[in-house]
């Protein structure tokens, strides 16, 4: 079971990093339904294929065939260019292109939608520019003169190069807390299962406090070191940059480690059953990511979900990580969150009491 | 021992194990209602934003009104400098802001293209998208208005001026999940993974439990292993199918999640998924041989499985080694298969690749299970 606290967490963290490694999404599949087959419709197809995020996987004749490709997940969007498209442009009848985006997969759908719009908006300009485009196939300059307002999207707090890296920085702590709990339960569970708990108790001169401390501390150190490892990896090795106080971050990490050990110990002390406690920890810690408010904002959650969000120490840890790493929030503003996090340390008290009763009863 | 007796013994073994009962009759039911909670409030609306209006003109106020009127955003405050707006984001008061530069209106009249900045917190994908959509809509409107005005200035009629704005238009339609609901995005996919993880735990606990019994020499002599395997697979697979009906039937309806699939196709796909998960779980328990190993393995694979299941991140972007590993988990083809069938109305023939992969997994894991039991020449009950 030593592997559970050494190489397994590192392998799992590495898998998460590898999943999102490429970061930028490229070549999302698009089907083109071209009913016009004109010079302009081909020019539009050319512009779409020039966008590195998009890739026309197939040109088909009917919407039905296009939808089949969507349902089979071979493409994520359909571009429908109607018949007489070019002709209507010439006689100034303003024809319409329809885009159908598979929004079942929101993240991919959102990406493809904005890229398609970015590609088509510049094409949407007046006929004289369009005529030029058919000749030169590059019209950045012309567009600039045609669009009265320019929109610039600034991200003021993006120390991460892109969204996927940001996900990684939240996913790894969410998995790490599961390891903290599991390692604590394994430490005590395996000892109780092999009936060595009295030996352990006697070895510390029947002093429960020192016995618990001695058992927990090595795991505290290992789990803290793992956390220190991924934080250093994010902010120094990959170089996302750390805006706030790294020392305060480490303090938060230490408190979080202790807090999860306390909760795991408390859950174990309810039944002193090894496998049962593992399941209980799983129930508490495994779905934490959904409640974290990273992919879906907390401000939009219902009351129960907000309540459960607050009951998970990793939520408070994550808030501090965001504040300190991305925003550089003054410590005085992050301190109350650390205070809330520390409240979970009180879980040690009932756990201690249960252990005390366990050994008192049998002596 | 007759098959019926073996079946009875297996049922007893399942119900005698408190950990299996809690997983397959407790946790699995609670999860169905617990997991969807964060996502029940449909789409993201009324994101709090601020306007940094450095122009203070009629046009800049018009832009603000349009941003306020949009369902996605709600203006919480007006600031005089970008710094103040940035501080408000740090203090978590607002989630984004729009900067209207000085001389905005004047430059528009002079045909001098002003630049509007949208400041957001890229850390929150959904919130940022709401702010951007709302702001771009407002600006496109203003932009169109000025195009018409500029054309009108050249003595054209309003009608021809409007036509002059664009040579063609385009309209975006959402094919499936039209409201872009996060609930309809996450729940149908994650349910598939929850079912797998719960049954992996239940089945692996059982087969690891038998391995522990065998090690202690407590197994019934002469039971063989063929019939007990059949009984075990039959019981767990049936229970799995019952839970598929519960999850994709009752719970979907409870949370108002629509379903487009054909029931026979769904049942056929679901049966193969059940078989593959049950075989994997039984093989897993037989290989690890200790009950205490089962839960940690299932727990730490959960999040990586969710994020390699293609619905969050396009699979072609994932490193080949991880992609290959993910092929060994039934939830990977099954997530895409179930979501395509339930949410997008795919038929079995549309997901035939996923179906085939599940079949291969059944063969692979059954072979491992039988091989391990056979090697030990053991009676397994």
Interface residues (C-beta under 8 A of the other chain):
Chain A: X1 X4 X8 X9 X12 X15 X16 X18 X19 X20 X21 X22 X25 X26 X27 X28 X67 X68 X70 X71 X72 X73 X78 X85 X88 X89 X92 X94 X95 X96 X97 X98 X99 X100 X101 X102 X103 X104 X105 X106 X107 X108 X109 X110 X113 X116 X117 X120 X123 X124 X125 X126 X127 X130 X144 X147 X148 X149 X150 X151 X152 X153 X154 X155 X156 X157 X158 X160 X163 X164 X166 X167 X171 X174 X175 X178 X179 X182 X186 X189 X190 X193 X274 X275 X276 X278 X279 X281 X282 X283 X285 X286 X287 X289 X290 X291 X293 X294 X295 X296 X297 X300 X301 X302 X304 X305 X308 X309 X322 X323 X326 X327 X328 X329 X333
Chain B: X18 X19 X22 X23 X27 X30 X31 X34 X35 X37 X38 X39 X40 X41 X44 X86 X89 X90 X91 X95 X108 X111 X113 X114 X115 X116 X117 X118 X119 X120 X121 X122 X123 X124 X125 X126 X127 X128 X129 X132 X135 X136 X139 X142 X143 X146 X147 X150 X163 X164 X166 X167 X168 X169 X170 X171 X172 X173 X174 X175 X176 X177 X178 X180 X182 X184 X185 X186 X190 X201 X205 X291 X292 X293 X294 X295 X296 X298 X299 X300 X302 X303 X304 X306 X307 X308 X310 X311 X312 X313 X314 X316 X317 X318 X319 X321 X322 X325 X336 X339 X340 X343 X344 X345 X346 X350 X351
